[in-house]
Each structure stands twice: as C-alpha cells, then as structure tokens.
C-alpha cells in the first residue's frame, strides 16, 4: 500500500503558531533554574503531570543533591524515594541513573560539554539510554541543550490529528519531520510552539472533551 504523504502547506502550520502565540504569549518553558535541572525534569515528567515532577525535584533540591555526581552516588532506593512524587519512581530512578552514567562517563558530568556534541550523534546516544524515548530525548536536547529539534508529545498528536495535519497513524518521526520541514529552523520557535500546544491541549483540546468555539485554533479546523 502506498504510504500517505506527510506534507502540508507551510502557511497553515506557521499561522497556527502565530495564532497560539498571539493568544497566549510566551510560555517560558521548560521550568528549571539550570540546564541540568531541566534535563532531570524531562525524565521525571514522563507519564505524569509537571507538578508531580516538580515536587520530586524539590525533594532533590531540599537534600542538596541536584548535581550529577551526588545523584549518581546516591543508592538507587534512596533516589527512588526522593522522586516518588513523580510516579513510577523505581523505574524513573533507574532511568535517571542511566542518564547520569552517560553524562558522567562521556562528558565528565558536564551538561555544557554534552551540548557541544553534534545533534544527530547526541540524540542517538540519548536514545540508547535505557528508558529514554524520543520525546524525553528531544526535550533534553531542545530545552536543556538548546538544540534545534521539535518535541512531539500526546498534545501534538491529538491537536494535529484533529486538525488533519497528518494521518491518524503517523509515527513520532513522521510528525516531527512534518513540523521541522514546514517551520523555520529555530530553537526558540520550536520551544514556544511545543509549549503552546501543551497549553491549548490542556485548556481546549482535551482527550475526552473539546472546547473548540473559544479555542485560538478554531479557525484552522477542517470544514
């Protein structure tokens, strides 16, 4: 069966961004005082609301352990206890330690040094870390390391699907390429667009209900 084309006119995707930005303004995302905190937050935010990840980070900060070596030296059971508010805490403690092992082994625990590596090879390394998938890897790359890559999440898939931007069963990579091929190659734009899609997804385009009439993207719905 012939694969369905994933091309869409640049003006629509970019105009959707303009509509969201005009309505909501800048989102100042991802929350975090340092790139390392942002990277940790990207891992702890897997499969949970951000407020839960934030509580877990607060636990780590309260103990004065928010640095790569201190966290890595912590027994896994203690680390799991600290990140318990984020849910799936035993699993997330393992993923966090796996990420820290890469950071320490290849970059001496220096996130800035990690960020000097070329995007493609660094993304491959992050995806090779057990427990880190494309969304988490790209969140670390974009938000912690300022790499130009578009993050696709459940909100992107839901909103884009309802607006018929791509086929229903499009993959993560296909959706990511669609946005990156039809937008300027710009870190700040990718940052804001992803954050704005999260915002409109929470407020208007929810999983089980829609509030289209007051949504800033209502005029882009297919007729």
C-alpha positions in Angstrom: 0.0 0.0 0.0 1.3 3.4 -0.9 2.4 5.5 2.1 0.3 8.6 2.7 2.3 11.8 2.0 3.1 13.9 5.1 3.4 17.3 3.5 1.3 20.3 4.4 1.4 24.0 3.3 3.9 26.0 5.4 1.5 28.9 5.9 -1.0 26.7 7.9 1.4 25.3 10.4 3.1 28.6 10.9 -0.2 30.5 11.1 -1.3 28.1 13.8 1.8 29.0 15.8 1.1 32.8 15.3 -2.5 32.3 16.4 -1.4 30.5 19.6 1.4 32.9 20.4 -0.8 35.9 19.8 -3.4 34.4 22.1 -1.2 33.1 25.0 2.1 35.0 24.7 5.4 33.4 25.6 5.3 30.4 27.9 8.8 30.5 29.4 9.1 26.7 29.2 10.8 24.4 30.3 10.8 25.4 34.0 14.2 25.0 35.7 17.0 27.0 37.1 19.8 25.2 35.3 20.1 23.0 32.2 20.8 20.0 34.5 17.6 20.6 36.4 15.7 20.8 33.1 17.2 17.5 31.9 16.3 15.8 35.2 12.8 17.3 34.9 12.4 15.9 31.4 13.0 12.4 32.8 10.8 12.8 35.8 7.9 14.3 33.8 7.5 11.0 31.9 3.9 9.8 32.2 2.9 12.4 34.8 1.7 15.9 35.3 4.5 18.5 35.6 3.5 19.4 39.1 4.4 15.9 40.2 7.8 16.1 38.6 8.3 19.5 40.2 7.6 18.0 43.7 10.2 15.3 43.1 12.8 17.9 42.0 12.0 19.9 45.1 12.8 16.8 47.2 16.2 16.5 45.5 16.9 20.2 46.0 16.0 20.1 49.6 18.7 17.5 50.2 21.2 19.5 48.2 21.7 16.7 45.7 20.9 18.4 42.4 24.2 17.7 40.7 25.2 14.7 38.5 27.8 13.1 40.9 25.7 13.5 44.1 22.6 11.9 42.4 24.6 9.1 40.8 26.4 8.2 44.1 23.0 8.0 45.9 21.8 4.4 46.5 19.0 3.7 44.0 16.5 3.0 46.7 17.1 6.5 48.2 16.9 8.1 44.8 13.6 6.3 44.2 12.3 7.6 47.5 13.2 11.2 46.5 11.5 11.0 43.1 8.4 9.2 44.5 6.0 12.1 43.8 6.7 11.8 40.1 5.1 8.3 39.9 6.7 5.1 38.6 9.5 6.1 41.0 11.5 2.9 40.9 11.6 2.9 37.1 12.4 6.6 37.0 15.3 6.3 39.4 16.8 3.7 37.1 16.3 5.9 34.0 17.8 8.9 35.8 20.8 6.8 36.9 21.2 5.5 33.3 21.3 9.1 32.0 23.7 10.2 34.7 26.0 7.3 33.8 26.2 8.6 30.2 26.7 12.2 31.4 29.5 11.3 33.7 31.2 8.7 31.5 31.2 10.6 28.3 31.1 14.2 29.4 32.6 14.3 32.9 29.2 15.2 34.4 29.3 18.5 32.4 26.0 19.2 30.5 27.6 22.1 28.7 30.2 19.7 27.3 27.4 17.3 26.3 25.8 20.2 24.4 28.9 20.7 22.3 28.3 17.4 20.5 26.6 17.3 17.2 22.8 16.9 17.4 22.3 13.7 15.5 25.0 11.7 17.3 24.0 13.1 20.7 20.3 12.1 20.0 21.4 8.6 19.1 23.3 8.4 22.4 20.3 9.6 24.4 18.0 7.2 22.7 20.4 4.4 23.5 19.9 5.1 27.2 17.6 2.5 28.6 14.3 4.2 29.5 14.7 7.3 27.4 12.4 7.5 24.3 12.2 10.1 21.5 10.0 12.6 23.5 12.3 12.6 26.5 15.5 12.7 24.4 14.2 15.6 22.3 13.0 17.5 25.4 16.5 17.3 26.9 18.0 18.3 23.5 15.7 21.3 23.0 15.1 22.6 26.4 18.3 21.8 28.3 20.8 21.9 25.5 19.2 24.4 23.1 19.4 22.0 20.1 17.0 22.8 17.2 14.7 19.8 17.3 10.9 19.7 17.6 9.4 17.8 20.5 6.3 15.7 19.7 4.0 14.7 22.6 0.5 13.5 23.1 -0.8 17.0 22.8 0.9 17.4 19.4 -0.5 14.2 18.2 -4.1 15.0 19.4 -4.2 18.5 18.1 -2.5 17.8 14.8 -4.7 14.7 14.3 -7.9 16.6 15.0 -6.8 19.4 12.6 -6.0 16.7 9.9 -2.3 17.8 9.7 -1.2 14.2 9.3 -2.7 10.7 9.0 -4.2 9.2 12.1 -1.4 6.6 12.5 1.5 8.8 11.7 4.6 8.0 13.7 6.6 10.2 16.1 9.3 10.7 13.5 6.9 11.5 10.7 5.1 14.1 12.7 8.4 15.6 13.9 9.6 15.9 10.3 6.4 17.5 9.2 6.8 20.3 11.7 10.5 20.8 11.1 10.2 20.7 7.3 7.5 23.4 7.4 8.9 25.8 10.0 12.0 27.9 10.3 14.9 26.0 11.8 14.8 27.9 15.1 15.3 26.8 18.7 13.1 29.4 20.3 10.3 28.8 17.8 10.3 25.0 18.5 10.4 25.8 22.2 7.4 28.1 22.1 5.4 26.0 19.7 5.6 22.9 21.8 4.8 24.7 25.0 1.8 26.4 23.3 0.5 23.1 22.0 0.6 21.8 25.6 -1.3 24.9 26.8 -4.1 24.7 24.2 -4.3 20.9 24.7 -4.9 21.3 28.4 -7.3 24.2 28.1 -9.3 23.3 24.9 -8.3 20.1 23.1 -8.6 17.6 26.0 -8.5 13.9 25.5 -12.2 13.3 26.3 -13.7 16.7 25.6 -13.2 19.7 23.3 -13.9 23.4 23.6 -13.5 24.4 20.0 -15.6 27.6 20.0 -13.2 29.6 22.2 -10.0 27.9 21.1 -7.5 30.1 19.3 -7.1 27.3 16.7 -10.8 27.0 15.9 -10.5 28.7 12.5 -8.0 26.1 11.4 -10.3 23.1 11.9 -11.1 21.3 8.7 -14.5 22.1 7.3 
